[in-house]
Amino acid sequence: MDERSVKRKEDLAQVVERFAKQDGTQETLIPALRFIRSSLASEPVYSVYEPSLCVVVQGSKLVMLGQESYRYDPNGYLVASVHLPITGQVLEAEPETPYLSLQLQFDMDQILEVIQASVTVERPKPESGRRGLYINDMSDTLHDALLRLVRLLDTPSDIPVLAPYAIREIIYRVLQDEQGAALKEFALIGSHAQRIAKVIKRMNRDFAMPLPIEELAVEAGMSASSLYYYFKEVTALSPVQYQKQLRLQEARRLLYSTAIEAADAAFQVGYESPSHFSREYARMYGHPPVRDIRRFRNELQTRKASS
C-alpha cells in the first residue's frame, strides 16, 4: 500500500473520530450518513441493514447473513442492496484505537439516476440471481469521494448544496467497481433482483401479518417456486426464515426498550403461541425471552456501576 493510500485512510479515520466521540451510533448533519464507534470488541449484535454502503475506517467487523460470513476492514467496503437481517460483530477495537465505521444509506431511485446519467456505467447482464450483500476492495477514487463527503461536516452551511453531489459521486464509484453490477440489478425495473426487492419491502412493512408465498409471488409477478429460488439467492434465507428473523428482532427490541411482557411482544410481532415464540427466541438468541431480558438489564446495571 502506497503512502497516499495510507494517508487517505488516516484522514478518513480522523474525521470520523472527531464526530463520533462516544461509543454507539452517531447521526450526522448529513441525513443519510451515520458514524459508529466501539471502544471494545463486541458480542454478536442482531440488526436489519437498510440499503447502504458500510465502510470500516478503523478496526474490523464480521457480518453474518444466514450461514455466510463477511469480514471486512479499511481495505474494503460492504454494500447492502436491500433490507437484510444480519448479525454483526466488532472484531478489532481498543480504547486507544476504537472501531470506527460509517454507513451511508441510499435508495434505488438514486442508483437508477446515476445509471441513466452515466455513459460508463453499463446496464448489467441478466443473471440467475445476485446476493443482496457483498464486499469489494476499496479504491482510491472512492476513498477520495468519501473524504469529500465527511469533510462537509466541518462546514454545515455547504451540506444542503454539496452533499447530494458528493453522495452521487460515491454511488457512481461503487457502481463502477468490480461487483457494481450486483447493485445495479436491484434498481432496474423488471429484473429478478428488483422484483425480490419489492417483496422484501413488503415483508419489512407487514412482517407481523401472514404472508403466504403465493400472495407474494403474485405481487412479484413470479411463480411461487421462482420467488422462493430468487429470494434465497438474494437474502441467503427462505421467505419464512427472513420473516422469522424480522419478527424476533422486533420482539427483542420491544422487550429491551419497553416494559412489555414477553407474551404481548409475541402477539405484536405476529406469533399466535407464546410458547412457540419462546422456543424460536431461545434458538436465535441463546436464552428464552425472560432470561435474556434479565441478562440484558444486569449488564446495563454493571456498566452504570463501573462508569
N, C-alpha and C positions, 0 to 999 in steps of 0.2 A: 504494500500500500504506500503511495507516494505522500509526500509531506502535505500537499494541498488537500488530499482526501482526509488525512488525519485532522487537519485544521478545520475543515468543514464540520466534521463530527464533533470536535471540541466546541466550536462556536454554537452549534445547534443545542448541545447539552447545556451550555452556559445560559442561553436564553431561556430554555425550558425551566432550568433550576431557579432562575430569578423569579419566575412567575408561579412556580409550584413549590412554595416554601414549606408546606405541610404534607404529611402522608395522606393519600386518598386521591380522589378525582377532583380536579380544579376546572371549573368553567372559565372561559376567557371572554374578552370583549368581542371576539370573532365568534358568532353564534355556533358555527359548525365545528369549532376547534376546542378540544379539551386536553388537559395535561393530566398525567397520572404519575404519582410518586410513591415509592415504598422504601423505607429505610432498612427493611429486613426481607429475606426470602419468605414467601407466603405458603400457606396451605392451599390446596385447590379451591378456587372460587368459581361458583356457577353463575353464569350470566347469559344474556342474549346479545350477541353482536348485531348491531344495525349495519346496513351497507356503509362501509367506511374503509379508510386507509389507516393502518396502525403501524407506527414506527417506534421501535425501541431506540432511544438515543443514548442510554447508558444501562448496562446490565444485560440480562437476557430473560426470556419468557418462554414457557411451554403452553401451548393451546391444544386441547383435545376436542375433536369433533367426532362423535361416535367412538369408534375404536382407533381412529387415526390421530397421530401426534404431529404437531408442527412446532418446531423450536426455532426461534429467531433472535437476533441481536442487532447492533447498529450496522452490520454489513448487509442486512436485508430488510424487507418490509412485508407486511401481511395485508391482504385485501379480502374483505368480506363483501361478496356481491349481493347477498340477500340477508334477511334476518336468520341468524343461526344460534341455537342453544349450544353453548360451549362451556368447557371447563378450562379456566386459566390459572397458571401458577407462576409467580415470580421466582426465578431460579437463582439469580445473582443480584445481591443487594447488601450493602453495608451502610451504617450511619454516615461514614465519611464519603462514600461513593454510592448514593442511593440509586435504586432503579428509577429511571425516568423514561417516560414514553409520551407520545402524542397520538391522538385519534382525530381524524378529520372525516366527518360524516358527509355523504353526498347522496344524491338521488339519481334515478335512471334518466330523468329529463336532462340533467347536467351532462351525463355521459353521452346521450344522443346528440345534444347540441354540439359537443366537441367533434363527434364523429362526422356530423353533417357539414361542419365548417372546415374540416381539415382535408387536404388533398393527400396527406401522407399517412393518415390513419385509415387503413383498409377495412372494409367490411369482412368479418370473419367468415370462413368457410363453414358450412353446416357440419356439426359434429354430433356424435351419438349421445353426448352428454358431457357437461363440464361441472367440476366441483365448484361450489359456491365459496370456497375458501382456498387461497393459495399464497405461497411465499415466493418472492422474487428478489434477486440481488438489487441492492441499492446503487443507482447510477449517480455520477457527479451532477448531472443536469437536474435530476430530481432533488438531490440534496440542496442545490442552489435555490430551487423553487421553494422548497420548504423553509429555508432560511429567510427568503424574502417575505414569506407569509408571517412567520412568527415575529420577525423584527417590526412588523407593523404595530405590534402591541406597545412598542415604545412611543408611537405617535398615533394615539387613538383617533385623532381627527382625520387621519388618512384612511382608516379602515373602511368606511362606507364606500369610498370611491375605488380604492386599490385592492381590497381583499377579494372581491369577486374575480378580478383578473388573475390574481395570484393563485386562487383555487382552480380556476380554469386551466392555468398552465400546469399545475400539479396533476390534474386529471389527464391532460394531454400527454405528459411524460409517462404516466402509468400505462396509458393505452399504447404507447409506443414500445413499451418493454416486452421482453420475450413472451410473457404469459398474458399480455394485454388482451388477446382475443377472448380469454376466459371471462373478462369483464364486459367486453363489447356485446357478447351474445345476450346478456341479460337486459340490454337496452333495446335490442332490435325486435320490433313488434312482429309476432308470428313465429319467432324462434322457439324451440322447445324450452330453452332456459327462461325466456321471457314469460312463457305460459306457466312454468313452475313458480316463477317469482310472483305471479298474480295469485296463485293458490296459496303460497306462503304468506302473502299479505293478508289474505282472508283468514288463514288459520291463526295468525297473530292477533287479529281483531276478535275472532269468535272462538278462541281456544276452549272456553268453558262450555260450549254448545256441542251436541253430537254433530259430527262432520263425516257422514258416510262417504267413502271414497268414490262411489258412483256419482254423488252430487258434485263433488269437487272435480271429477273428470268432465262432467258436462260443462262446468264453468270454465275449464281449461280448454275445451274443445278437443279432448283426447279420449281414448278408451281407458277404462279403469286399469287395465294391465299396463298400458303405456304410461299413464300417470304414475303408477307405482314404480315403474322402472326408472323414469327420468327424475322423479322426486328423490329416489335413493341415490342416483348419480350426483345430484346437486348437493344434497344435505348429508349424505352418508348415513341417513336414518330412514326408516319407513315412515309413512304419514302417521301411523299410530304412535310410534316411538317419539316422533317430533312433537306431536300434541301432548303426549305424556310429560315430556321434559318441560314444555311451556307451563303446563298446569302445576307441576311440582315446584318449579322455580317461583311462580307467582304465589303459591301457597306458603313457601318458605319466607318470601318477602313479607307477606301479611303477618305471619307468626313472629317474625323478628321485629317488625316495626309497629305492631299494634297489640292490644290485649285480647285479641280474638282467640276463641277456643279452637283446638285442632279440628273438631268435627265441623264447626262453622266454616273454617277455611277450606276444608274438603268440599263442602257443598258449593261454596262460592266459585271454586275453580272447575266444578263440573263432575265431581265424584258423587255417586249415589250411596256408596257404602264407606263409612269411616274406617272400618277395618281393612278394606281393600286399599284405601288411601294410605293408611298407616304402614301396610306391608310395602307398598311401592315407594313410599317416602324413605323407609329404612333401607330399602335396596339401593336407592340412589345416594343417600347422604350418610349411610352407615349407622344411623340411630333412628328410632321412631320419633315422631314429632315432639312429644312431651320431653323426652330425654335430650333431644337436640336443642330445644329452646333453653332448657336448664343449663346445658353446657355453654351455649352462646352467652347467656346472661352472667354466668360465673366468670367467663373470660373477660367480659366488659368490666365487671367489678374489679378483677385483678389488674387490668390495665389502668383503671382510675386510681387504684390504691398505689400503684407504682409510679404514677405520673406526678 
